[in-house]
Amino acid sequence: MFQARNLTKRYGRLTALSDVSFSVRPGEVLGLIGPNGSGKTTLFECLGGVLPLDAGSLVRDGRPMTGRERTATLFYLPDAIVPWPAQPVRWALDFTLGFLNGRAHLRDEVVQRLDITPLLDSTIGSLSKGQRKRALLAIGLLMPQPVLLADEPFDGLDLRQSRDVAAALRSYASGGRTMILSIHQLTDAARVCDRFVLLSGGAIRGEGTLDQLSALATARGGAATSDLEEVFLALT
């Protein structure tokens, strides 16, 4: 679908991202995996156009994507935001659908899949962390862009909610939507993702399916394992 090539972001002497390169394929769930401080949020903000890059570009069909193309391709859903805190969830859904020309035909389905019908008349500011997460994920899933960047989509969810959200994300990916998810909990990542990008210290340490990353870890002297946590530790 597109490639990130040599993405670099610096804050003075601190290099938050260093020559980050990876590919994104249509209809996949790509997991961005890394510890706190690894550069995941910075990478998402650069991909989403919130932060300017110091070097690198997004490339499609052999040429860099323009700002307009990136805006039309990627929708970035940050973590821990509280937009329109005084407005009800119903208003936020309808406003974003209309203002951003979202997928209105999916509205009722997404509301049901994410179990937010009881929340529609509650203000966003009054929601718990998990409730707000599901409401904002609904907005993300209804947006028209083919690629959804979701930062920590399972944060604040209980086990049942995490499984339901994972099933919903997998379902929409199977229908052609591409997901790039920044995930802290490796159990959630292993459950939902097709491929992984391992990020540590602002640099890519591996990219591929779990089997591919496991083979890479073994080639570097690690023990053979299909456990994502063990593979990550071996490669970072």
C-alpha positions as CSV (number, residue, x, y, z in Angstrom):
1,M,0.0,0.0,0.0
2,F,2.9,2.3,0.9
3,Q,6.3,2.3,2.4
4,A,7.9,4.4,5.2
5,R,11.4,5.1,4.2
6,N,14.2,6.4,6.4
7,L,11.8,8.3,8.7
8,T,13.9,10.4,11.1
9,K,12.8,12.8,13.9
10,R,15.1,14.7,16.2
11,Y,14.5,17.0,19.2
12,G,17.7,18.9,19.5
13,R,20.4,16.3,20.3
14,L,17.8,13.6,20.9
15,T,17.0,11.3,18.0
16,A,13.5,10.0,18.6
17,L,13.3,8.1,15.3
18,S,16.4,7.0,13.3
19,D,16.0,5.8,9.7
20,V,12.7,4.0,10.4
21,S,11.6,2.0,7.3
22,F,8.8,-0.6,6.9
23,S,6.0,-1.5,4.6
24,V,2.2,-1.4,4.9
25,R,0.0,-3.9,3.0
26,P,-3.6,-3.5,2.0
27,G,-6.1,-5.1,4.4
28,E,-3.6,-6.1,7.1
29,V,-3.5,-5.5,10.8
30,L,0.1,-4.3,11.4
31,G,1.2,-4.1,15.0
32,L,3.7,-1.5,16.1
33,I,5.4,-3.0,19.1
34,G,7.8,-1.4,21.5
35,P,8.3,-0.4,25.2
36,N,7.5,3.0,26.6
37,G,9.9,5.6,25.1
38,S,10.6,3.5,22.0
39,G,9.2,6.1,19.7
40,K,5.8,4.6,18.9
41,T,3.8,7.7,19.5
42,T,6.3,9.9,17.7
43,L,6.2,7.6,14.7
44,F,2.4,7.8,14.7
45,E,2.4,11.6,15.0
46,C,4.8,11.8,12.1
47,L,2.8,9.4,9.9
48,G,-0.4,11.3,10.7
49,G,1.1,14.6,9.9
50,V,1.0,16.0,13.4
51,L,4.7,16.4,13.6
52,P,7.1,17.3,10.7
53,L,9.8,14.8,9.8
54,D,13.4,15.8,9.7
55,A,14.1,13.2,7.0
56,G,12.4,10.4,5.1
57,S,9.1,10.0,3.3
58,L,6.1,7.8,2.7
59,V,6.3,6.3,-0.7
60,R,3.6,4.8,-2.9
61,D,4.0,3.5,-6.5
62,G,7.7,4.5,-6.4
63,R,7.2,8.2,-5.5
64,P,6.8,10.2,-2.3
65,M,3.2,10.8,-1.2
66,T,2.1,14.4,-1.1
67,G,0.6,15.9,2.0
68,R,-2.9,15.8,0.4
69,E,-2.4,12.1,-0.5
70,R,-1.3,11.3,3.1
71,T,-4.3,13.1,4.5
72,A,-6.6,11.1,2.2
73,T,-4.9,7.8,3.1
74,L,-4.3,7.9,6.8
75,F,-6.5,8.7,9.8
76,Y,-4.7,9.0,13.1
77,L,-6.5,8.3,16.4
78,P,-4.3,9.3,19.3
79,D,-4.3,7.8,22.7
80,A,-5.8,9.5,25.8
81,I,-7.6,12.4,24.1
82,V,-11.0,13.8,25.3
83,P,-12.4,15.7,22.3
84,W,-15.7,17.7,22.8
85,P,-16.0,16.7,26.5
86,A,-19.3,18.4,26.9
87,Q,-20.9,16.8,23.9
88,P,-22.7,13.4,23.8
89,V,-21.2,10.5,21.9
90,R,-24.1,10.5,19.5
91,W,-23.2,14.1,18.5
92,A,-19.5,13.3,18.1
93,L,-20.3,10.4,15.8
94,D,-22.7,12.4,13.7
95,F,-20.5,15.5,13.6
96,T,-17.4,13.6,12.4
97,L,-19.4,11.6,9.9
98,G,-20.8,14.7,8.3
99,F,-17.7,17.0,8.6
100,L,-15.2,14.4,7.4
101,N,-17.5,12.5,5.0
102,G,-17.3,9.3,6.9
103,R,-18.8,5.9,6.2
104,A,-22.4,6.6,7.3
105,H,-23.7,3.3,6.1
106,L,-21.6,1.6,8.8
107,R,-22.7,3.7,11.7
108,D,-25.2,1.4,13.3
109,E,-23.1,-1.7,12.7
110,V,-20.0,-0.1,14.3
111,V,-22.0,1.2,17.3
112,Q,-23.3,-2.3,17.8
113,R,-19.9,-4.1,17.3
114,L,-18.2,-1.9,19.9
115,D,-21.2,-2.0,22.3
116,I,-21.6,1.7,22.6
117,T,-25.3,2.0,22.2
118,P,-25.7,2.6,26.0
119,L,-23.2,5.4,25.8
120,L,-24.7,7.4,22.9
121,D,-26.4,10.0,25.2
122,S,-23.5,10.3,27.6
123,T,-21.1,13.2,27.3
124,I,-17.6,12.2,26.2
125,G,-16.1,13.9,29.3
126,S,-18.2,11.7,31.6
127,L,-17.0,8.4,30.1
128,S,-14.6,6.0,31.8
129,K,-11.3,5.4,30.0
130,G,-12.5,2.2,28.4
131,Q,-15.8,3.6,27.4
132,R,-14.1,6.6,25.8
133,K,-11.7,4.3,24.0
134,R,-14.5,2.4,22.4
135,A,-16.4,5.6,21.4
136,L,-13.3,7.0,19.7
137,L,-12.5,3.7,18.0
138,A,-16.0,3.9,16.5
139,I,-15.1,7.3,15.1
140,G,-11.9,5.9,13.7
141,L,-13.6,3.0,12.1
142,L,-16.2,5.3,10.4
143,M,-13.7,7.6,8.8
144,P,-13.2,7.4,5.0
145,Q,-9.4,6.9,5.0
146,P,-8.3,3.4,4.0
147,V,-5.7,3.3,6.8
148,L,-6.5,3.7,10.5
149,L,-3.6,4.5,12.8
150,A,-4.8,3.7,16.4
151,D,-2.5,4.4,19.3
152,E,-3.1,1.8,22.1
153,P,-6.6,0.7,21.0
154,F,-6.9,-1.8,23.9
155,D,-5.7,0.5,26.7
156,G,-8.4,0.7,29.4
157,L,-10.5,-2.3,28.1
158,D,-11.2,-5.4,30.2
159,L,-10.6,-8.9,28.8
160,R,-14.0,-9.3,27.2
161,Q,-13.9,-5.8,25.6
162,S,-10.4,-6.4,24.3
163,R,-11.6,-9.6,22.6
164,D,-14.6,-7.9,21.1
165,V,-12.6,-4.9,19.8
166,A,-10.0,-7.3,18.4
167,A,-12.7,-9.2,16.6
168,A,-14.2,-6.0,15.2
169,L,-10.8,-4.7,14.0
170,R,-10.0,-8.1,12.3
171,S,-13.4,-8.1,10.7
172,Y,-13.0,-4.6,9.1
173,A,-9.4,-5.5,8.0
174,S,-10.8,-8.6,6.3
175,G,-13.2,-6.2,4.5
176,G,-10.2,-4.3,3.1
177,R,-9.5,-1.7,5.8
178,T,-5.9,-1.5,6.8
179,M,-5.0,-1.1,10.5
180,I,-1.7,0.1,12.1
181,L,-2.0,-0.4,15.8
182,S,0.5,0.7,18.5
183,I,0.1,-1.9,21.2
184,H,1.8,-2.2,24.5
185,Q,0.3,-5.5,25.7
186,L,1.9,-8.3,23.6
187,T,-1.0,-10.7,24.3
188,D,-3.4,-8.3,22.5
189,A,-0.9,-7.8,19.7
190,A,-0.5,-11.6,19.1
191,R,-4.2,-12.0,19.1
192,V,-5.1,-9.4,16.4
193,C,-2.1,-8.6,14.2
194,D,-1.0,-10.2,10.9
195,R,2.5,-8.7,11.0
196,F,4.6,-6.7,13.4
197,V,7.1,-3.9,13.3
198,L,9.4,-4.0,16.4
199,L,10.6,-0.6,17.5
200,S,13.2,0.0,20.2
201,G,15.3,3.1,20.9
202,G,13.7,4.8,17.9
203,A,15.0,2.2,15.4
204,I,13.4,-0.8,13.7
205,R,14.6,-4.1,15.2
206,G,12.5,-6.4,13.0
207,E,9.5,-6.6,10.7
208,G,7.4,-9.5,9.6
209,T,5.0,-12.2,10.7
210,L,5.6,-13.9,14.1
211,D,7.1,-16.9,12.3
212,Q,9.4,-14.7,10.3
213,L,10.5,-12.8,13.4
214,S,11.0,-16.0,15.3
215,A,13.3,-17.3,12.6
216,L,15.2,-14.1,12.6
217,A,15.6,-14.3,16.4
218,T,16.8,-17.9,16.1
219,A,19.3,-16.9,13.4
220,R,20.7,-14.3,15.8
221,G,21.3,-17.0,18.4
222,G,18.1,-16.9,20.3
223,A,16.1,-20.0,21.3
224,A,13.4,-21.2,19.0
225,T,10.1,-19.8,20.2
226,S,6.7,-18.7,18.9
227,D,6.0,-16.4,21.9
228,L,5.9,-12.8,20.8
229,E,7.4,-11.5,24.0
230,E,10.4,-13.8,23.8
231,V,10.9,-13.0,20.2
232,F,10.8,-9.3,21.0
233,L,13.3,-9.6,23.8
234,A,15.6,-11.6,21.6
235,L,15.6,-9.0,18.8
236,T,15.9,-5.9,21.0
